[in-house]
Amino acid sequence: MRDDPAVIILVTRAQDGDQEAWDEIIERFAPLVWSICHRFRLADADAHDVGQNVWLRLVEHLDVLREPAALPGWLATTTRRECIRVQRLGWKRDRQLADPELDVPADEDQTQVDQWLIAAERQAALRTAFADLGDRCRELLGMLMADPPVAYAQISLQLGMPVGAIGPNRSRCLSRLRQHPSIAALVEDAPARLRGGARHDKPMVG
């Protein structure tokens, strides 16, 4: 899809102010945006808000899009970031509406509620990033993260991978996981979390 000449033509026309091209872009890529919202399990209203924000951001950034053929990837990344943002807002709203008796004043980052929110946020980001890995990486990491972990000899036999290649492949797969937009968004927020006092959280990916 990255080299699809039809996408390049559509983007070029839209950059020139062709309204029909804009309509075609939305019609063509709306299913992509919706599928990512569905993957994040957003409610229809939240998914609608995400879609509106994604198209608004496209209006703002289309003229500076360096590679017109990269539009699908740009839309996917922007949609994921918007989904994460909406999820965070939802968690904060739920916390504000929670029973006051469950509120523990003073140091909020030490409360059980905050710990749950952080854990839920991390798990959602990890599930999204893991789902976007290739089948090979998912199988390998799944075996290594099993409890108890699968022996290297069995992994080698099942995946047809030399034992000596398991470690390097594990590192490459974890690197892709860390670079995923949903994980990167959490990493970008790490300094703010430290300032807020969440100093004792363990890294999500080793």
C-alpha positions as CSV (number, residue, x, y, z in Angstrom):
1,M,0.0,0.0,0.0
2,R,3.0,2.3,0.7
3,D,3.8,2.5,-3.1
4,D,0.2,2.6,-4.2
5,P,0.1,5.2,-7.0
6,A,-3.6,5.8,-6.4
7,V,-2.8,7.0,-2.9
8,I,-0.1,9.4,-4.2
9,I,-2.5,10.8,-6.8
10,L,-5.3,11.3,-4.1
11,V,-3.0,13.0,-1.7
12,T,-1.6,15.3,-4.4
13,R,-5.1,16.3,-5.5
14,A,-6.2,16.9,-2.0
15,Q,-3.1,19.1,-1.4
16,D,-4.2,21.1,-4.4
17,G,-7.6,21.7,-2.8
18,D,-9.7,19.0,-4.6
19,Q,-12.7,18.3,-2.4
20,E,-13.5,15.1,-4.2
21,A,-10.0,13.8,-3.4
22,W,-10.6,14.6,0.2
23,D,-13.9,12.7,0.1
24,E,-12.2,9.7,-1.5
25,I,-9.4,9.7,1.1
26,I,-12.0,9.6,3.9
27,E,-14.1,6.9,2.2
28,R,-11.0,4.8,1.5
29,F,-9.3,5.0,4.9
30,A,-12.2,5.4,7.3
31,P,-12.3,1.5,7.7
32,L,-8.7,1.6,8.7
33,V,-9.4,4.3,11.4
34,W,-12.4,2.4,12.6
35,S,-10.6,-1.0,12.8
36,I,-7.9,0.6,15.0
37,C,-10.6,2.1,17.3
38,H,-12.3,-1.3,17.5
39,R,-8.9,-2.9,18.4
40,F,-8.7,-0.4,21.4
41,R,-12.3,-1.4,22.3
42,L,-13.6,2.2,22.2
43,A,-17.3,2.9,22.5
44,D,-18.9,4.2,19.3
45,A,-19.0,7.8,20.6
46,D,-15.3,7.7,21.5
47,A,-14.5,6.1,18.1
48,H,-16.4,8.9,16.4
49,D,-14.4,11.5,18.3
50,V,-11.2,9.8,17.4
51,G,-12.1,9.7,13.7
52,Q,-13.0,13.4,13.8
53,N,-9.7,14.3,15.4
54,V,-7.7,12.2,13.0
55,W,-9.3,13.9,9.9
56,L,-8.8,17.3,11.5
57,R,-5.1,16.5,12.1
58,L,-4.8,15.4,8.5
59,V,-6.2,18.7,7.3
60,E,-3.6,20.4,9.4
61,H,-0.7,18.2,8.3
62,L,-1.5,17.1,4.7
63,D,0.5,20.0,3.1
64,V,3.6,19.0,5.0
65,L,3.3,15.2,4.4
66,R,6.7,14.4,3.0
67,E,5.7,11.1,1.3
68,P,2.2,11.0,-0.1
69,A,2.4,7.2,-0.3
70,A,3.0,7.1,3.5
71,L,-0.5,8.4,4.2
72,P,-1.9,5.0,5.4
73,G,1.0,4.6,7.9
74,W,0.5,8.2,9.1
75,L,-3.2,7.7,9.6
76,A,-2.6,4.4,11.5
77,T,-0.1,6.0,13.9
78,T,-2.2,9.1,14.4
79,T,-5.3,7.0,15.1
80,R,-3.5,4.9,17.7
81,R,-2.2,8.0,19.5
82,E,-5.7,9.5,19.5
83,C,-7.2,6.2,20.9
84,I,-4.6,6.2,23.7
85,R,-5.5,9.8,24.5
86,V,-9.2,9.0,24.6
87,Q,-8.6,6.0,26.8
88,R,-6.6,8.1,29.3
89,L,-9.3,10.7,29.4
90,G,-11.9,8.0,30.1
91,W,-9.8,6.5,32.9
92,K,-9.4,10.0,34.5
93,R,-13.2,10.6,34.1
94,D,-14.0,7.3,35.8
95,R,-11.6,8.1,38.6
96,Q,-13.3,11.5,39.1
97,L,-16.8,9.9,39.2
98,A,-15.7,7.1,41.6
99,D,-17.3,6.8,45.0
100,P,-15.7,9.5,47.3
101,E,-15.2,6.8,49.9
102,L,-12.7,5.1,47.6
103,D,-10.7,8.4,47.3
104,V,-7.6,8.4,49.3
105,P,-6.5,12.0,49.6
106,A,-2.9,13.2,50.1
107,D,-0.4,11.4,47.8
108,E,-2.6,10.2,44.9
109,D,0.2,8.3,43.0
110,Q,0.5,5.9,46.0
111,T,-3.2,5.0,45.9
112,Q,-4.5,1.7,44.7
113,V,-6.7,3.6,42.1
114,D,-3.6,5.2,40.5
115,Q,-1.7,1.9,40.5
116,W,-4.7,0.2,38.7
117,L,-4.9,3.0,36.1
118,I,-1.2,2.8,35.3
119,A,-1.3,-1.0,35.1
120,A,-4.4,-0.9,32.9
121,E,-2.9,1.7,30.6
122,R,0.3,-0.3,30.2
123,Q,-1.6,-3.5,29.6
124,A,-3.7,-1.9,26.9
125,A,-0.6,-0.4,25.2
126,L,1.2,-3.7,25.4
127,R,-1.7,-5.7,23.9
128,T,-1.9,-3.2,21.0
129,A,1.8,-3.3,20.3
130,F,2.0,-7.1,20.6
131,A,-1.0,-7.6,18.2
132,D,0.8,-5.5,15.6
133,L,4.0,-7.6,15.7
134,G,4.6,-10.2,13.0
135,D,3.4,-13.8,13.6
136,R,7.0,-14.9,14.1
137,C,7.7,-12.4,16.9
138,R,4.4,-13.1,18.6
139,E,5.1,-16.9,18.6
140,L,8.6,-16.4,19.9
141,L,7.8,-13.9,22.6
142,G,4.7,-15.9,23.6
143,M,6.9,-19.0,24.2
144,L,9.5,-17.0,26.1
145,M,6.9,-15.3,28.3
146,A,5.0,-18.5,29.1
147,D,5.0,-19.7,32.7
148,P,7.2,-21.6,32.9
149,P,9.1,-20.5,29.8
150,V,9.4,-22.9,26.9
151,A,12.9,-24.5,26.7
152,Y,15.1,-23.1,23.9
153,A,15.4,-26.6,22.4
154,Q,11.6,-26.8,22.0
155,I,11.4,-23.3,20.6
156,S,14.1,-24.2,18.1
157,L,12.2,-27.3,17.0
158,Q,8.8,-25.7,16.8
159,L,9.9,-22.5,15.0
160,G,12.6,-24.0,12.9
161,M,15.0,-21.5,14.5
162,P,18.6,-22.3,15.5
163,V,19.1,-22.1,19.3
164,G,21.8,-19.5,18.8
165,A,19.4,-17.3,16.9
166,I,16.7,-17.2,19.6
167,G,18.4,-14.5,21.7
168,P,19.1,-12.1,18.8
169,N,15.6,-12.6,17.5
170,R,14.1,-12.0,20.9
171,S,16.1,-8.7,21.1
172,R,14.8,-7.6,17.7
173,C,11.2,-8.4,18.6
174,L,11.4,-6.5,21.9
175,S,13.0,-3.6,20.0
176,R,10.0,-3.5,17.6
177,L,7.7,-3.7,20.6
178,R,9.4,-0.7,22.3
179,Q,9.2,1.4,19.1
180,H,5.5,0.8,18.6
181,P,3.5,4.2,18.9
182,S,1.4,3.0,21.8
183,I,4.6,2.0,23.8
184,A,6.4,5.1,22.7
185,A,3.6,7.3,24.0
186,L,4.0,5.8,27.5
187,V,7.8,6.3,27.3
188,E,7.3,10.0,26.3
189,D,5.1,10.4,29.5
190,A,7.7,8.8,31.7
191,P,9.3,12.2,32.9
192,A,5.9,13.5,33.9
193,R,5.2,10.3,35.8
194,L,8.4,10.7,37.7
195,R,7.6,14.3,38.6
196,G,4.2,13.1,39.8
197,G,5.8,10.6,42.1
198,A,5.3,7.2,40.3
199,R,8.9,6.3,40.9
200,H,8.5,2.7,41.8
201,D,6.8,1.3,38.6
202,K,8.7,-1.4,36.9
203,P,9.4,-1.1,33.2
204,M,6.8,-2.8,31.1
205,V,9.2,-4.3,28.6
206,G,12.5,-5.7,29.7
